[in-house]
Amino acid sequence: MTPPAIINPSVLSADFAELGKACRDAMDWKSDWLHLDIMDGHFVPNMTFGHPVIGKLRKHVDKPKETDGIGTFDCHMMIAEV
């Protein structure tokens, strides 16, 4: 049996001047999760959403009610040093 699809748009495609609204809109448009990229410039050019930005975004996106539920932040980390 095929598992259900998860709609997980990347925050990199958002209008950064309206980042909170863009994340809220994505969830209103029935996204399941939001994808955040955290990169240190070692593998690809530096493009990161650190904990201050992610913490601010949480105010715009409801926390999931269950593990991996709607509202989960999915992080893609490409870093040399943790």
C-alpha positions, 0 to 999 in steps of 0.5 A: 500500500502506498503511504499518503503524500506529504505536501512540504513546500520549501520556505526558500520559495517564500517572499522573505519580506513577508515570511510569516505570512507566506508560511501561514498562507502555505499552511492555509493552502493545505501544506502538511509541513514546511521545509527549512534549509540550513546550510553553512556554505561548505557544500553549497552557498550559505543559505540558512534559517537559524533558530531565531528565524525558526522560532519566529516562524513558529508564531505563524504556524500551529504546532503539530498535534501529533508527531510528524503531524500538520505544522511540522518543520522539516529541516534539511541540514547541509553542514560540515560542523554541527 
